[in-house]
Each structure stands twice: as C-alpha cells, then as structure tokens.
Amino acid sequence: MNDRGGLRPACSARLTVASRLGRAIDGAWWPRSASMGDELPDLIKALHGRLGEIVDISVNWSELQSSPDLNSFDWQRKPQRLMTITGRDAEVNLLVVPYLTSAALAIMVLRQAAALPIDPAHCETKAFRTAECIVQAARAEKAAQSKRGMRSREQD
C-alpha cells in the first residue's frame, strides 16, 4: 500500500540496467526519497531475475557523507555514489542518482549509465551533456575503487 491508501505497483524502483553486465557502471538507480533503505526491497526485487538471489550489497559512501547535488556543480567536488549488488548468478554496478535530481537530468543519467538509446534531439541539451559528465565521473570513481581493492588484496 502507498501512503494514499492505494496499491503500490509490483515494483516501483526507478532503475535502468544494461543488457550486458560487467562494465564499470551497468546502470543507475534513482530512489524516490532520502530513505533509500525503505526502497531497497523494491530494488532487490527488480534485480532478482537478472542476478539471482542477492548475496551482497556494497556502497562507496557512509551515512555521514552527503550525496552530491547533481543539479549544481557540487557533484564535481564529491565522489559519485556507487552500489555493487552481487547475486548468485551475476553482479551489477549502479550509479545512485540522488532523489532530488531534476527529472530531465535523472532520466538522462539513467539512460546513459545503462547505455540505452537516446533520441538524437536530446543529445544537444544541457541535461545530456551534464549526464554524460556525471556518468564518466562515476566510471572513473569505480575504476579507482577497483584499483584500490586490487592493491589491498595484493597486500593481504
């Protein structure tokens, strides 16, 4: 049930995932509120078919870190929020789009993160160009994160 008494859709997660997994960023998730934990069951439900039973979720931020504001240039000074969700059958790397992000920008980030087609008429917009930079920053963040992980495993 939703807060208006109506039934919730079977899965209300705003999520895109590439058809082929294994890239630095495979897609994006755009939560509806700051209470991401409340929306996690819908996200897991949406990914279950692709990943199998979810066995691990890792994030690159702590509770104390504020999320980047994608609507301003603030996002350039903060690392992008990334989630790696591991299932029994596959793993997905998601860029988390802050819930307050404007719809036009969030939709562009969702589409670009999952390598989905974009209408050529939208490719000259500010939202498209900003989303492109955000997704590139997220890929760089994931690459740096992976590199740090490899170094720490080599030291063990």
Chimera marker file (.cmm) of the C-alpha trace (Angstrom):
<marker_set name="trace">
<marker id="1" x="0.000" y="0.000" z="0.000" r="1" g="1" b="0" radius="0.5"/>
<marker id="2" x="1.189" y="3.527" z="-0.610" r="1" g="1" b="0" radius="0.5"/>
<marker id="3" x="0.659" y="6.493" z="1.700" r="1" g="1" b="0" radius="0.5"/>
<marker id="4" x="-2.570" y="7.416" z="-0.124" r="1" g="1" b="0" radius="0.5"/>
<marker id="5" x="-4.106" y="4.037" z="0.599" r="1" g="1" b="0" radius="0.5"/>
<marker id="6" x="-3.758" y="2.699" z="-2.942" r="1" g="1" b="0" radius="0.5"/>
<marker id="7" x="-1.885" y="-0.362" z="-4.007" r="1" g="1" b="0" radius="0.5"/>
<marker id="8" x="1.757" y="0.044" z="-4.941" r="1" g="1" b="0" radius="0.5"/>
<marker id="9" x="2.914" y="-1.162" z="-8.321" r="1" g="1" b="0" radius="0.5"/>
<marker id="10" x="4.564" y="-4.595" z="-8.260" r="1" g="1" b="0" radius="0.5"/>
<marker id="11" x="7.935" y="-2.886" z="-8.464" r="1" g="1" b="0" radius="0.5"/>
<marker id="12" x="8.319" y="0.839" z="-8.120" r="1" g="1" b="0" radius="0.5"/>
<marker id="13" x="12.107" y="1.041" z="-8.430" r="1" g="1" b="0" radius="0.5"/>
<marker id="14" x="13.325" y="3.648" z="-10.915" r="1" g="1" b="0" radius="0.5"/>
<marker id="15" x="16.158" y="1.622" z="-12.352" r="1" g="1" b="0" radius="0.5"/>
<marker id="16" x="17.991" y="1.016" z="-15.608" r="1" g="1" b="0" radius="0.5"/>
<marker id="17" x="20.376" y="-1.850" z="-16.270" r="1" g="1" b="0" radius="0.5"/>
<marker id="18" x="22.410" y="-2.519" z="-19.405" r="1" g="1" b="0" radius="0.5"/>
<marker id="19" x="21.587" y="-5.604" z="-21.428" r="1" g="1" b="0" radius="0.5"/>
<marker id="20" x="25.161" y="-6.835" z="-20.900" r="1" g="1" b="0" radius="0.5"/>
<marker id="21" x="26.688" y="-6.604" z="-17.417" r="1" g="1" b="0" radius="0.5"/>
<marker id="22" x="30.331" y="-6.302" z="-16.464" r="1" g="1" b="0" radius="0.5"/>
<marker id="23" x="31.129" y="-2.681" z="-17.201" r="1" g="1" b="0" radius="0.5"/>
<marker id="24" x="32.383" y="-0.179" z="-14.627" r="1" g="1" b="0" radius="0.5"/>
<marker id="25" x="28.819" y="1.176" z="-14.494" r="1" g="1" b="0" radius="0.5"/>
<marker id="26" x="25.998" y="-1.127" z="-15.615" r="1" g="1" b="0" radius="0.5"/>
<marker id="27" x="23.090" y="1.183" z="-14.899" r="1" g="1" b="0" radius="0.5"/>
<marker id="28" x="21.583" y="3.569" z="-12.400" r="1" g="1" b="0" radius="0.5"/>
<marker id="29" x="19.013" y="3.695" z="-9.626" r="1" g="1" b="0" radius="0.5"/>
<marker id="30" x="17.006" y="6.834" z="-8.818" r="1" g="1" b="0" radius="0.5"/>
<marker id="31" x="15.403" y="6.453" z="-5.365" r="1" g="1" b="0" radius="0.5"/>
<marker id="32" x="12.180" y="8.335" z="-4.711" r="1" g="1" b="0" radius="0.5"/>
<marker id="33" x="13.266" y="9.647" z="-1.290" r="1" g="1" b="0" radius="0.5"/>
<marker id="34" x="16.220" y="10.056" z="1.043" r="1" g="1" b="0" radius="0.5"/>
<marker id="35" x="15.113" y="6.842" z="2.804" r="1" g="1" b="0" radius="0.5"/>
<marker id="36" x="16.912" y="4.515" z="0.436" r="1" g="1" b="0" radius="0.5"/>
<marker id="37" x="16.675" y="1.646" z="2.909" r="1" g="1" b="0" radius="0.5"/>
<marker id="38" x="12.890" y="1.733" z="2.572" r="1" g="1" b="0" radius="0.5"/>
<marker id="39" x="13.238" y="1.328" z="-1.206" r="1" g="1" b="0" radius="0.5"/>
<marker id="40" x="15.891" y="-1.387" z="-1.113" r="1" g="1" b="0" radius="0.5"/>
<marker id="41" x="13.359" y="-4.271" z="-1.170" r="1" g="1" b="0" radius="0.5"/>
<marker id="42" x="11.919" y="-2.943" z="-4.474" r="1" g="1" b="0" radius="0.5"/>
<marker id="43" x="15.423" y="-2.610" z="-5.919" r="1" g="1" b="0" radius="0.5"/>
<marker id="44" x="16.317" y="-6.159" z="-4.884" r="1" g="1" b="0" radius="0.5"/>
<marker id="45" x="13.047" y="-7.446" z="-6.301" r="1" g="1" b="0" radius="0.5"/>
<marker id="46" x="13.711" y="-5.683" z="-9.617" r="1" g="1" b="0" radius="0.5"/>
<marker id="47" x="17.216" y="-7.167" z="-9.873" r="1" g="1" b="0" radius="0.5"/>
<marker id="48" x="16.456" y="-10.689" z="-8.671" r="1" g="1" b="0" radius="0.5"/>
<marker id="49" x="15.613" y="-12.017" z="-12.136" r="1" g="1" b="0" radius="0.5"/>
<marker id="50" x="18.943" y="-10.867" z="-13.593" r="1" g="1" b="0" radius="0.5"/>
<marker id="51" x="21.207" y="-11.549" z="-10.635" r="1" g="1" b="0" radius="0.5"/>
<marker id="52" x="19.597" y="-14.440" z="-8.814" r="1" g="1" b="0" radius="0.5"/>
<marker id="53" x="19.434" y="-14.416" z="-5.031" r="1" g="1" b="0" radius="0.5"/>
<marker id="54" x="21.149" y="-11.256" z="-3.743" r="1" g="1" b="0" radius="0.5"/>
<marker id="55" x="24.098" y="-12.190" z="-1.531" r="1" g="1" b="0" radius="0.5"/>
<marker id="56" x="25.903" y="-8.851" z="-1.074" r="1" g="1" b="0" radius="0.5"/>
<marker id="57" x="25.413" y="-5.115" z="-1.456" r="1" g="1" b="0" radius="0.5"/>
<marker id="58" x="28.332" y="-2.722" z="-1.133" r="1" g="1" b="0" radius="0.5"/>
<marker id="59" x="28.366" y="1.061" z="-1.340" r="1" g="1" b="0" radius="0.5"/>
<marker id="60" x="31.166" y="3.619" z="-1.545" r="1" g="1" b="0" radius="0.5"/>
<marker id="61" x="29.761" y="6.112" z="0.972" r="1" g="1" b="0" radius="0.5"/>
<marker id="62" x="28.977" y="6.358" z="4.675" r="1" g="1" b="0" radius="0.5"/>
<marker id="63" x="25.898" y="7.690" z="6.445" r="1" g="1" b="0" radius="0.5"/>
<marker id="64" x="27.801" y="10.842" z="7.330" r="1" g="1" b="0" radius="0.5"/>
<marker id="65" x="28.554" y="11.802" z="3.728" r="1" g="1" b="0" radius="0.5"/>
<marker id="66" x="26.065" y="13.988" z="1.944" r="1" g="1" b="0" radius="0.5"/>
<marker id="67" x="25.156" y="12.994" z="-1.571" r="1" g="1" b="0" radius="0.5"/>
<marker id="68" x="26.339" y="15.086" z="-4.498" r="1" g="1" b="0" radius="0.5"/>
<marker id="69" x="23.845" y="17.636" z="-5.804" r="1" g="1" b="0" radius="0.5"/>
<marker id="70" x="23.604" y="16.758" z="-9.490" r="1" g="1" b="0" radius="0.5"/>
<marker id="71" x="21.502" y="19.874" z="-10.133" r="1" g="1" b="0" radius="0.5"/>
<marker id="72" x="24.517" y="22.090" z="-9.438" r="1" g="1" b="0" radius="0.5"/>
<marker id="73" x="28.258" y="21.868" z="-9.985" r="1" g="1" b="0" radius="0.5"/>
<marker id="74" x="28.560" y="20.431" z="-6.449" r="1" g="1" b="0" radius="0.5"/>
<marker id="75" x="28.670" y="16.918" z="-7.934" r="1" g="1" b="0" radius="0.5"/>
<marker id="76" x="32.122" y="17.669" z="-9.351" r="1" g="1" b="0" radius="0.5"/>
<marker id="77" x="33.579" y="18.057" z="-5.851" r="1" g="1" b="0" radius="0.5"/>
<marker id="78" x="32.156" y="14.838" z="-4.414" r="1" g="1" b="0" radius="0.5"/>
<marker id="79" x="32.526" y="11.216" z="-5.451" r="1" g="1" b="0" radius="0.5"/>
<marker id="80" x="29.523" y="9.704" z="-7.162" r="1" g="1" b="0" radius="0.5"/>
<marker id="81" x="27.514" y="7.241" z="-5.090" r="1" g="1" b="0" radius="0.5"/>
<marker id="82" x="28.017" y="3.719" z="-6.372" r="1" g="1" b="0" radius="0.5"/>
<marker id="83" x="26.436" y="0.404" z="-5.392" r="1" g="1" b="0" radius="0.5"/>
<marker id="84" x="27.623" y="-3.042" z="-6.311" r="1" g="1" b="0" radius="0.5"/>
<marker id="85" x="24.890" y="-5.622" z="-5.928" r="1" g="1" b="0" radius="0.5"/>
<marker id="86" x="26.049" y="-9.216" z="-6.108" r="1" g="1" b="0" radius="0.5"/>
<marker id="87" x="23.714" y="-12.080" z="-6.783" r="1" g="1" b="0" radius="0.5"/>
<marker id="88" x="24.345" y="-15.800" z="-7.073" r="1" g="1" b="0" radius="0.5"/>
<marker id="89" x="24.325" y="-15.529" z="-10.887" r="1" g="1" b="0" radius="0.5"/>
<marker id="90" x="25.707" y="-12.054" z="-11.672" r="1" g="1" b="0" radius="0.5"/>
<marker id="91" x="26.790" y="-8.687" z="-10.318" r="1" g="1" b="0" radius="0.5"/>
<marker id="92" x="25.672" y="-5.169" z="-11.237" r="1" g="1" b="0" radius="0.5"/>
<marker id="93" x="27.395" y="-1.817" z="-10.657" r="1" g="1" b="0" radius="0.5"/>
<marker id="94" x="24.885" y="1.003" z="-10.235" r="1" g="1" b="0" radius="0.5"/>
<marker id="95" x="25.246" y="4.752" z="-10.067" r="1" g="1" b="0" radius="0.5"/>
<marker id="96" x="22.851" y="6.100" z="-7.440" r="1" g="1" b="0" radius="0.5"/>
<marker id="97" x="21.089" y="9.256" z="-8.632" r="1" g="1" b="0" radius="0.5"/>
<marker id="98" x="20.152" y="11.471" z="-5.647" r="1" g="1" b="0" radius="0.5"/>
<marker id="99" x="16.386" y="11.627" z="-5.229" r="1" g="1" b="0" radius="0.5"/>
<marker id="100" x="16.252" y="15.449" z="-5.529" r="1" g="1" b="0" radius="0.5"/>
<marker id="101" x="17.802" y="15.405" z="-9.002" r="1" g="1" b="0" radius="0.5"/>
<marker id="102" x="15.638" y="17.080" z="-11.649" r="1" g="1" b="0" radius="0.5"/>
<marker id="103" x="13.654" y="14.623" z="-13.757" r="1" g="1" b="0" radius="0.5"/>
<marker id="104" x="15.268" y="15.647" z="-17.061" r="1" g="1" b="0" radius="0.5"/>
<marker id="105" x="18.792" y="15.154" z="-15.713" r="1" g="1" b="0" radius="0.5"/>
<marker id="106" x="17.960" y="11.964" z="-13.787" r="1" g="1" b="0" radius="0.5"/>
<marker id="107" x="16.403" y="10.357" z="-16.863" r="1" g="1" b="0" radius="0.5"/>
<marker id="108" x="19.485" y="11.207" z="-18.931" r="1" g="1" b="0" radius="0.5"/>
<marker id="109" x="21.767" y="9.738" z="-16.255" r="1" g="1" b="0" radius="0.5"/>
<marker id="110" x="19.627" y="6.589" z="-16.056" r="1" g="1" b="0" radius="0.5"/>
<marker id="111" x="19.740" y="6.103" z="-19.822" r="1" g="1" b="0" radius="0.5"/>
<marker id="112" x="23.440" y="6.875" z="-20.262" r="1" g="1" b="0" radius="0.5"/>
<marker id="113" x="24.527" y="4.733" z="-17.306" r="1" g="1" b="0" radius="0.5"/>
<marker id="114" x="22.784" y="1.719" z="-18.866" r="1" g="1" b="0" radius="0.5"/>
<marker id="115" x="23.903" y="2.576" z="-22.415" r="1" g="1" b="0" radius="0.5"/>
<marker id="116" x="20.273" y="2.893" z="-23.553" r="1" g="1" b="0" radius="0.5"/>
<marker id="117" x="19.393" y="4.727" z="-26.762" r="1" g="1" b="0" radius="0.5"/>
<marker id="118" x="18.736" y="8.460" z="-26.543" r="1" g="1" b="0" radius="0.5"/>
<marker id="119" x="16.712" y="10.426" z="-29.056" r="1" g="1" b="0" radius="0.5"/>
<marker id="120" x="19.195" y="12.460" z="-31.142" r="1" g="1" b="0" radius="0.5"/>
<marker id="121" x="17.104" y="15.584" z="-30.494" r="1" g="1" b="0" radius="0.5"/>
<marker id="122" x="18.099" y="15.345" z="-26.805" r="1" g="1" b="0" radius="0.5"/>
<marker id="123" x="21.847" y="14.983" z="-27.456" r="1" g="1" b="0" radius="0.5"/>
<marker id="124" x="22.402" y="18.741" z="-27.637" r="1" g="1" b="0" radius="0.5"/>
<marker id="125" x="20.693" y="19.525" z="-24.330" r="1" g="1" b="0" radius="0.5"/>
<marker id="126" x="22.345" y="20.664" z="-21.122" r="1" g="1" b="0" radius="0.5"/>
<marker id="127" x="20.859" y="17.620" z="-19.339" r="1" g="1" b="0" radius="0.5"/>
<marker id="128" x="22.505" y="15.264" z="-21.845" r="1" g="1" b="0" radius="0.5"/>
<marker id="129" x="25.933" y="16.915" z="-21.535" r="1" g="1" b="0" radius="0.5"/>
<marker id="130" x="25.760" y="17.066" z="-17.735" r="1" g="1" b="0" radius="0.5"/>
<marker id="131" x="24.622" y="13.433" z="-17.526" r="1" g="1" b="0" radius="0.5"/>
<marker id="132" x="27.497" y="12.409" z="-19.785" r="1" g="1" b="0" radius="0.5"/>
<marker id="133" x="30.000" y="14.078" z="-17.417" r="1" g="1" b="0" radius="0.5"/>
<marker id="134" x="28.346" y="12.528" z="-14.346" r="1" g="1" b="0" radius="0.5"/>
<marker id="135" x="28.447" y="9.013" z="-15.813" r="1" g="1" b="0" radius="0.5"/>
<marker id="136" x="32.082" y="9.480" z="-16.861" r="1" g="1" b="0" radius="0.5"/>
<marker id="137" x="32.915" y="10.617" z="-13.312" r="1" g="1" b="0" radius="0.5"/>
<marker id="138" x="31.134" y="7.555" z="-11.923" r="1" g="1" b="0" radius="0.5"/>
<marker id="139" x="33.114" y="5.246" z="-14.232" r="1" g="1" b="0" radius="0.5"/>
<marker id="140" x="36.355" y="6.893" z="-13.112" r="1" g="1" b="0" radius="0.5"/>
<marker id="141" x="35.305" y="6.541" z="-9.455" r="1" g="1" b="0" radius="0.5"/>
<marker id="142" x="34.534" y="2.830" z="-9.977" r="1" g="1" b="0" radius="0.5"/>
<marker id="143" x="37.870" y="2.285" z="-11.746" r="1" g="1" b="0" radius="0.5"/>
<marker id="144" x="39.729" y="3.969" z="-8.877" r="1" g="1" b="0" radius="0.5"/>
<marker id="145" x="37.730" y="1.934" z="-6.358" r="1" g="1" b="0" radius="0.5"/>
<marker id="146" x="38.596" y="-1.301" z="-8.194" r="1" g="1" b="0" radius="0.5"/>
<marker id="147" x="42.263" y="-0.339" z="-8.333" r="1" g="1" b="0" radius="0.5"/>
<marker id="148" x="42.301" y="0.345" z="-4.565" r="1" g="1" b="0" radius="0.5"/>
<marker id="149" x="40.606" y="-3.021" z="-3.980" r="1" g="1" b="0" radius="0.5"/>
<marker id="150" x="43.203" y="-4.866" z="-6.053" r="1" g="1" b="0" radius="0.5"/>
<marker id="151" x="46.057" y="-3.195" z="-4.156" r="1" g="1" b="0" radius="0.5"/>
<marker id="152" x="44.571" y="-4.086" z="-0.782" r="1" g="1" b="0" radius="0.5"/>
<marker id="153" x="44.074" y="-7.732" z="-1.841" r="1" g="1" b="0" radius="0.5"/>
<marker id="154" x="47.705" y="-7.882" z="-3.032" r="1" g="1" b="0" radius="0.5"/>
<marker id="155" x="48.857" y="-6.644" z="0.400" r="1" g="1" b="0" radius="0.5"/>
<marker id="156" x="46.860" y="-9.330" z="2.271" r="1" g="1" b="0" radius="0.5"/>
<link id1="1" id2="2" r="1" g="1" b="0" radius="0.2"/>
<link id1="2" id2="3" r="1" g="1" b="0" radius="0.2"/>
<link id1="3" id2="4" r="1" g="1" b="0" radius="0.2"/>
<link id1="4" id2="5" r="1" g="1" b="0" radius="0.2"/>
<link id1="5" id2="6" r="1" g="1" b="0" radius="0.2"/>
<link id1="6" id2="7" r="1" g="1" b="0" radius="0.2"/>
<link id1="7" id2="8" r="1" g="1" b="0" radius="0.2"/>
<link id1="8" id2="9" r="1" g="1" b="0" radius="0.2"/>
<link id1="9" id2="10" r="1" g="1" b="0" radius="0.2"/>
<link id1="10" id2="11" r="1" g="1" b="0" radius="0.2"/>
<link id1="11" id2="12" r="1" g="1" b="0" radius="0.2"/>
<link id1="12" id2="13" r="1" g="1" b="0" radius="0.2"/>
<link id1="13" id2="14" r="1" g="1" b="0" radius="0.2"/>
<link id1="14" id2="15" r="1" g="1" b="0" radius="0.2"/>
<link id1="15" id2="16" r="1" g="1" b="0" radius="0.2"/>
<link id1="16" id2="17" r="1" g="1" b="0" radius="0.2"/>
<link id1="17" id2="18" r="1" g="1" b="0" radius="0.2"/>
<link id1="18" id2="19" r="1" g="1" b="0" radius="0.2"/>
<link id1="19" id2="20" r="1" g="1" b="0" radius="0.2"/>
<link id1="20" id2="21" r="1" g="1" b="0" radius="0.2"/>
<link id1="21" id2="22" r="1" g="1" b="0" radius="0.2"/>
<link id1="22" id2="23" r="1" g="1" b="0" radius="0.2"/>
<link id1="23" id2="24" r="1" g="1" b="0" radius="0.2"/>
<link id1="24" id2="25" r="1" g="1" b="0" radius="0.2"/>
<link id1="25" id2="26" r="1" g="1" b="0" radius="0.2"/>
<link id1="26" id2="27" r="1" g="1" b="0" radius="0.2"/>
<link id1="27" id2="28" r="1" g="1" b="0" radius="0.2"/>
<link id1="28" id2="29" r="1" g="1" b="0" radius="0.2"/>
<link id1="29" id2="30" r="1" g="1" b="0" radius="0.2"/>
<link id1="30" id2="31" r="1" g="1" b="0" radius="0.2"/>
<link id1="31" id2="32" r="1" g="1" b="0" radius="0.2"/>
<link id1="32" id2="33" r="1" g="1" b="0" radius="0.2"/>
<link id1="33" id2="34" r="1" g="1" b="0" radius="0.2"/>
<link id1="34" id2="35" r="1" g="1" b="0" radius="0.2"/>
<link id1="35" id2="36" r="1" g="1" b="0" radius="0.2"/>
<link id1="36" id2="37" r="1" g="1" b="0" radius="0.2"/>
<link id1="37" id2="38" r="1" g="1" b="0" radius="0.2"/>
<link id1="38" id2="39" r="1" g="1" b="0" radius="0.2"/>
<link id1="39" id2="40" r="1" g="1" b="0" radius="0.2"/>
<link id1="40" id2="41" r="1" g="1" b="0" radius="0.2"/>
<link id1="41" id2="42" r="1" g="1" b="0" radius="0.2"/>
<link id1="42" id2="43" r="1" g="1" b="0" radius="0.2"/>
<link id1="43" id2="44" r="1" g="1" b="0" radius="0.2"/>
<link id1="44" id2="45" r="1" g="1" b="0" radius="0.2"/>
<link id1="45" id2="46" r="1" g="1" b="0" radius="0.2"/>
<link id1="46" id2="47" r="1" g="1" b="0" radius="0.2"/>
<link id1="47" id2="48" r="1" g="1" b="0" radius="0.2"/>
<link id1="48" id2="49" r="1" g="1" b="0" radius="0.2"/>
<link id1="49" id2="50" r="1" g="1" b="0" radius="0.2"/>
<link id1="50" id2="51" r="1" g="1" b="0" radius="0.2"/>
<link id1="51" id2="52" r="1" g="1" b="0" radius="0.2"/>
<link id1="52" id2="53" r="1" g="1" b="0" radius="0.2"/>
<link id1="53" id2="54" r="1" g="1" b="0" radius="0.2"/>
<link id1="54" id2="55" r="1" g="1" b="0" radius="0.2"/>
<link id1="55" id2="56" r="1" g="1" b="0" radius="0.2"/>
<link id1="56" id2="57" r="1" g="1" b="0" radius="0.2"/>
<link id1="57" id2="58" r="1" g="1" b="0" radius="0.2"/>
<link id1="58" id2="59" r="1" g="1" b="0" radius="0.2"/>
<link id1="59" id2="60" r="1" g="1" b="0" radius="0.2"/>
<link id1="60" id2="61" r="1" g="1" b="0" radius="0.2"/>
<link id1="61" id2="62" r="1" g="1" b="0" radius="0.2"/>
<link id1="62" id2="63" r="1" g="1" b="0" radius="0.2"/>
<link id1="63" id2="64" r="1" g="1" b="0" radius="0.2"/>
<link id1="64" id2="65" r="1" g="1" b="0" radius="0.2"/>
<link id1="65" id2="66" r="1" g="1" b="0" radius="0.2"/>
<link id1="66" id2="67" r="1" g="1" b="0" radius="0.2"/>
<link id1="67" id2="68" r="1" g="1" b="0" radius="0.2"/>
<link id1="68" id2="69" r="1" g="1" b="0" radius="0.2"/>
<link id1="69" id2="70" r="1" g="1" b="0" radius="0.2"/>
<link id1="70" id2="71" r="1" g="1" b="0" radius="0.2"/>
<link id1="71" id2="72" r="1" g="1" b="0" radius="0.2"/>
<link id1="72" id2="73" r="1" g="1" b="0" radius="0.2"/>
<link id1="73" id2="74" r="1" g="1" b="0" radius="0.2"/>
<link id1="74" id2="75" r="1" g="1" b="0" radius="0.2"/>
<link id1="75" id2="76" r="1" g="1" b="0" radius="0.2"/>
<link id1="76" id2="77" r="1" g="1" b="0" radius="0.2"/>
<link id1="77" id2="78" r="1" g="1" b="0" radius="0.2"/>
<link id1="78" id2="79" r="1" g="1" b="0" radius="0.2"/>
<link id1="79" id2="80" r="1" g="1" b="0" radius="0.2"/>
<link id1="80" id2="81" r="1" g="1" b="0" radius="0.2"/>
<link id1="81" id2="82" r="1" g="1" b="0" radius="0.2"/>
<link id1="82" id2="83" r="1" g="1" b="0" radius="0.2"/>
<link id1="83" id2="84" r="1" g="1" b="0" radius="0.2"/>
<link id1="84" id2="85" r="1" g="1" b="0" radius="0.2"/>
<link id1="85" id2="86" r="1" g="1" b="0" radius="0.2"/>
<link id1="86" id2="87" r="1" g="1" b="0" radius="0.2"/>
<link id1="87" id2="88" r="1" g="1" b="0" radius="0.2"/>
<link id1="88" id2="89" r="1" g="1" b="0" radius="0.2"/>
<link id1="89" id2="90" r="1" g="1" b="0" radius="0.2"/>
<link id1="90" id2="91" r="1" g="1" b="0" radius="0.2"/>
<link id1="91" id2="92" r="1" g="1" b="0" radius="0.2"/>
<link id1="92" id2="93" r="1" g="1" b="0" radius="0.2"/>
<link id1="93" id2="94" r="1" g="1" b="0" radius="0.2"/>
<link id1="94" id2="95" r="1" g="1" b="0" radius="0.2"/>
<link id1="95" id2="96" r="1" g="1" b="0" radius="0.2"/>
<link id1="96" id2="97" r="1" g="1" b="0" radius="0.2"/>
<link id1="97" id2="98" r="1" g="1" b="0" radius="0.2"/>
<link id1="98" id2="99" r="1" g="1" b="0" radius="0.2"/>
<link id1="99" id2="100" r="1" g="1" b="0" radius="0.2"/>
<link id1="100" id2="101" r="1" g="1" b="0" radius="0.2"/>
<link id1="101" id2="102" r="1" g="1" b="0" radius="0.2"/>
<link id1="102" id2="103" r="1" g="1" b="0" radius="0.2"/>
<link id1="103" id2="104" r="1" g="1" b="0" radius="0.2"/>
<link id1="104" id2="105" r="1" g="1" b="0" radius="0.2"/>
<link id1="105" id2="106" r="1" g="1" b="0" radius="0.2"/>
<link id1="106" id2="107" r="1" g="1" b="0" radius="0.2"/>
<link id1="107" id2="108" r="1" g="1" b="0" radius="0.2"/>
<link id1="108" id2="109" r="1" g="1" b="0" radius="0.2"/>
<link id1="109" id2="110" r="1" g="1" b="0" radius="0.2"/>
<link id1="110" id2="111" r="1" g="1" b="0" radius="0.2"/>
<link id1="111" id2="112" r="1" g="1" b="0" radius="0.2"/>
<link id1="112" id2="113" r="1" g="1" b="0" radius="0.2"/>
<link id1="113" id2="114" r="1" g="1" b="0" radius="0.2"/>
<link id1="114" id2="115" r="1" g="1" b="0" radius="0.2"/>
<link id1="115" id2="116" r="1" g="1" b="0" radius="0.2"/>
<link id1="116" id2="117" r="1" g="1" b="0" radius="0.2"/>
<link id1="117" id2="118" r="1" g="1" b="0" radius="0.2"/>
<link id1="118" id2="119" r="1" g="1" b="0" radius="0.2"/>
<link id1="119" id2="120" r="1" g="1" b="0" radius="0.2"/>
<link id1="120" id2="121" r="1" g="1" b="0" radius="0.2"/>
<link id1="121" id2="122" r="1" g="1" b="0" radius="0.2"/>
<link id1="122" id2="123" r="1" g="1" b="0" radius="0.2"/>
<link id1="123" id2="124" r="1" g="1" b="0" radius="0.2"/>
<link id1="124" id2="125" r="1" g="1" b="0" radius="0.2"/>
<link id1="125" id2="126" r="1" g="1" b="0" radius="0.2"/>
<link id1="126" id2="127" r="1" g="1" b="0" radius="0.2"/>
<link id1="127" id2="128" r="1" g="1" b="0" radius="0.2"/>
<link id1="128" id2="129" r="1" g="1" b="0" radius="0.2"/>
<link id1="129" id2="130" r="1" g="1" b="0" radius="0.2"/>
<link id1="130" id2="131" r="1" g="1" b="0" radius="0.2"/>
<link id1="131" id2="132" r="1" g="1" b="0" radius="0.2"/>
<link id1="132" id2="133" r="1" g="1" b="0" radius="0.2"/>
<link id1="133" id2="134" r="1" g="1" b="0" radius="0.2"/>
<link id1="134" id2="135" r="1" g="1" b="0" radius="0.2"/>
<link id1="135" id2="136" r="1" g="1" b="0" radius="0.2"/>
<link id1="136" id2="137" r="1" g="1" b="0" radius="0.2"/>
<link id1="137" id2="138" r="1" g="1" b="0" radius="0.2"/>
<link id1="138" id2="139" r="1" g="1" b="0" radius="0.2"/>
<link id1="139" id2="140" r="1" g="1" b="0" radius="0.2"/>
<link id1="140" id2="141" r="1" g="1" b="0" radius="0.2"/>
<link id1="141" id2="142" r="1" g="1" b="0" radius="0.2"/>
<link id1="142" id2="143" r="1" g="1" b="0" radius="0.2"/>
<link id1="143" id2="144" r="1" g="1" b="0" radius="0.2"/>
<link id1="144" id2="145" r="1" g="1" b="0" radius="0.2"/>
<link id1="145" id2="146" r="1" g="1" b="0" radius="0.2"/>
<link id1="146" id2="147" r="1" g="1" b="0" radius="0.2"/>
<link id1="147" id2="148" r="1" g="1" b="0" radius="0.2"/>
<link id1="148" id2="149" r="1" g="1" b="0" radius="0.2"/>
<link id1="149" id2="150" r="1" g="1" b="0" radius="0.2"/>
<link id1="150" id2="151" r="1" g="1" b="0" radius="0.2"/>
<link id1="151" id2="152" r="1" g="1" b="0" radius="0.2"/>
<link id1="152" id2="153" r="1" g="1" b="0" radius="0.2"/>
<link id1="153" id2="154" r="1" g="1" b="0" radius="0.2"/>
<link id1="154" id2="155" r="1" g="1" b="0" radius="0.2"/>
<link id1="155" id2="156" r="1" g="1" b="0" radius="0.2"/>
</marker_set>
